[in-house]
Amino acid sequence: MSDWHVLTMLGLGFLLGLRHALDADHVAAVSTVVARSSSIWRSGAVGAWWGLGHTLMLMVAGVVVVGFKVVIPEELAQWFEFVVGIMLVLLGVSLARAVLREDWHWHVHEHDGSHHRHLHHHRSTPDHVHPHWLDGTFQPFVVGMVHGLAGSAALLLLVVAAVETMTEALTYIAVFGVGSILGMMAVGALISLPLVYAEKWGPLARLSMRGVLSFGSVVVGVWTMISTGLLRGLF
């Protein structure tokens, strides 16, 4: 394979990785994790960990498929996608439960002869909370691995058709992974922007946005299960 061909293939892999991060199921999954954050930088890190988990699983699948000449059955690939749908529903429900566990109430007070009502909330957390690195990394990393497993079949068909050696295959997947990591970091940061600024707009605005993200994840998850299980003949 010529150097020009290799560079073209890697450039295409990087661009496809960036595009891959914009898939609806990927955005829906990361948004449910980002919705729990109040920092743009931390939200970007969530996207990065998703991308790392995604790339790791693709690497493992690449070794199995390219190195051992294993073919991923179409039915198994569909089951992987169906599992992604279940995961999206669970993530959406989990976010909704987290929002509902907060102590929401209306605070009424009088000012200049007029009564005003403001929505307040208090997070229901233990008295002693110690942050752990797993709190912000483990979940998106595992979610990324599940997505990587579900998307491995289609990607590896493309890789097998385009490469000649294991080194070329893993290099392509790595470059694809870098593109998906950068793309999802940008997605996570962008999703967090309205959530961060909603703190200034009031708790009702943040509540509404988190509710939309929760509902969106459930909808995308249900549609993934329907399209995979029924429309594509899994069941």
C-alpha positions in Angstrom: 0.0 0.0 0.0 1.5 3.4 -1.0 2.2 6.1 1.5 -0.4 8.3 -0.2 -3.0 5.6 0.1 -2.2 5.2 3.8 -2.4 8.9 4.5 -5.7 9.1 2.6 -7.1 6.2 4.6 -6.0 7.7 7.9 -7.4 11.1 7.0 -10.7 9.5 6.1 -10.7 7.5 9.4 -10.1 10.7 11.4 -13.0 12.5 9.7 -15.3 9.5 10.1 -14.4 9.4 13.8 -15.4 13.0 14.1 -18.7 12.3 12.3 -19.3 9.2 14.4 -19.4 11.2 17.6 -22.5 13.0 16.2 -24.6 9.8 16.0 -27.9 10.3 17.8 -27.4 7.4 20.2 -23.9 8.7 21.1 -25.1 12.2 21.8 -28.1 11.0 23.8 -25.9 8.8 26.0 -23.3 11.4 26.8 -25.9 14.1 27.4 -27.4 12.1 30.3 -24.0 12.0 32.0 -23.1 15.6 31.1 -26.5 16.7 32.6 -25.1 15.9 36.0 -22.1 18.2 35.7 -21.9 21.9 36.2 -18.6 22.4 34.5 -17.8 22.8 30.8 -14.3 21.3 31.2 -15.6 18.3 33.2 -18.3 17.7 30.5 -15.6 17.7 27.9 -13.7 15.1 30.0 -16.9 13.0 30.0 -16.8 13.0 26.2 -13.1 12.1 26.2 -13.7 9.1 28.5 -16.6 7.9 26.3 -14.2 8.1 23.3 -11.5 6.1 25.2 -13.9 3.3 26.1 -15.3 3.3 22.5 -11.8 3.1 21.0 -10.6 0.4 23.4 -13.5 -1.8 22.4 -12.9 -1.2 18.7 -9.2 -2.1 19.2 -10.2 -5.4 20.9 -12.7 -6.2 18.1 -10.1 -5.3 15.5 -7.6 -7.7 16.9 -10.2 -10.5 17.0 -11.6 -9.8 13.5 -8.4 -8.9 11.6 -5.9 -11.1 13.5 -8.0 -14.2 13.9 -10.2 -13.8 10.8 -13.4 -13.9 12.9 -16.6 -12.7 11.2 -19.1 -10.9 13.5 -22.6 -12.4 12.6 -25.2 -9.9 11.5 -27.6 -11.1 14.2 -25.0 -10.6 16.9 -24.3 -7.1 15.7 -28.0 -6.4 15.9 -28.1 -7.7 19.5 -25.3 -5.3 20.4 -27.4 -2.4 19.0 -30.4 -3.6 20.9 -28.4 -3.6 24.1 -27.4 0.1 23.3 -31.1 0.9 23.2 -31.7 -0.7 26.6 -28.8 1.2 28.0 -30.1 4.6 26.6 -33.5 4.0 28.3 -31.8 3.2 31.6 -29.6 6.3 31.4 -32.6 8.5 30.7 -34.5 7.0 33.6 -31.5 7.3 35.9 -31.2 11.0 35.1 -34.9 11.5 35.7 -34.7 9.8 39.1 -31.7 11.9 40.0 -33.7 15.1 39.2 -36.7 13.9 41.2 -34.6 13.0 44.2 -33.7 16.7 44.6 -35.8 18.6 47.1 -37.9 20.9 44.9 -40.2 23.5 46.5 -41.7 26.9 46.0 -40.5 29.7 48.2 -43.0 32.5 48.8 -42.0 35.9 50.1 -43.3 39.4 50.1 -41.4 42.3 48.6 -42.7 45.9 48.3 -46.2 44.8 49.0 -46.1 42.1 46.3 -45.9 38.3 46.8 -43.3 36.5 44.9 -42.7 32.8 44.3 -39.4 31.3 43.5 -38.5 27.7 42.8 -35.8 26.3 45.0 -34.1 23.0 45.2 -31.7 21.2 47.5 -29.7 18.1 46.4 -30.5 15.0 48.5 -26.9 14.0 49.3 -25.3 12.4 52.3 -23.7 14.7 55.0 -20.2 13.5 54.0 -19.5 13.2 50.3 -16.1 12.4 49.1 -15.6 12.8 45.3 -13.9 9.9 43.5 -12.4 9.9 40.0 -14.7 7.0 39.1 -17.7 9.3 39.6 -16.9 11.2 36.5 -15.0 8.6 34.4 -16.2 5.1 34.9 -19.8 5.6 33.6 -18.9 7.3 30.3 -16.0 4.9 29.8 -18.3 1.9 30.1 -21.0 3.6 28.0 -18.3 4.2 25.3 -17.3 0.5 25.4 -20.9 -0.6 24.8 -21.2 1.8 21.9 -17.8 0.6 20.6 -19.0 -3.0 20.7 -22.2 -2.2 18.9 -20.5 -0.2 16.2 -17.6 -2.6 15.7 -19.2 -4.8 13.0 -19.8 -2.0 10.5 -16.5 -0.3 11.1 -14.4 -3.5 10.9 -16.0 -4.5 7.6 -14.7 -1.2 6.2 -11.2 -1.7 7.8 -10.9 -5.3 6.6 -11.7 -4.2 3.0 -9.1 -1.3 3.1 -6.1 -2.7 5.0 -3.6 -5.5 4.4 -1.9 -5.9 7.8 -2.8 -5.9 11.5 -0.6 -2.8 12.0 -2.6 -0.9 9.4 -5.9 -2.0 10.9 -5.0 -0.9 14.4 -3.5 2.4 13.2 -6.7 3.1 11.3 -8.9 2.3 14.3 -6.6 4.4 16.6 -6.9 7.4 14.2 -10.7 6.8 14.0 -10.7 6.7 17.8 -8.8 10.0 18.1 -11.4 11.6 15.8 -14.3 10.2 17.9 -12.6 11.3 21.2 -12.2 14.9 19.9 -15.6 15.0 18.5 -17.3 13.7 21.6 -15.3 16.2 23.8 -16.7 19.0 21.7 -20.2 17.5 21.9 -20.0 17.2 25.7 -18.8 20.8 26.1 -21.5 22.1 23.8 -24.2 20.2 25.5 -23.1 21.6 28.9 -23.1 25.2 27.8 -26.9 25.8 28.3 -26.8 23.7 31.5 -24.1 25.7 33.0 -25.7 29.0 32.1 -29.1 27.7 33.3 -27.7 28.1 36.8 -28.0 31.9 36.3 -31.5 31.6 34.7 -32.9 29.7 37.7 -33.5 26.1 38.8 -36.6 25.8 36.7 -34.6 26.3 33.5 -32.0 23.7 34.5 -34.8 21.3 35.6 -36.4 21.7 32.2 -33.2 21.1 30.3 -32.3 18.0 32.3 -35.8 16.8 31.7 -35.5 17.2 28.0 -32.2 15.3 28.0 -33.7 12.5 30.0 -36.7 12.2 27.8 -34.5 12.4 24.6 -32.4 9.5 25.8 -35.4 7.4 26.5 -36.9 8.2 23.1 -33.7 7.4 21.2 -33.3 4.2 23.2 -36.8 3.0 22.5 -36.5 3.8 18.8 -33.2 1.9 18.7 -34.8 -1.1 20.2 -37.8 -0.9 17.8 -35.7 -0.3 14.7 -33.3 -3.1 15.6 -35.7 -5.6 17.1 -38.8 -5.2 14.9 -37.9 -3.3 11.7 -34.7 -5.2 11.1 -36.2 -8.5 12.0 -34.2 -9.4 15.2 -37.4 -10.7 16.8 
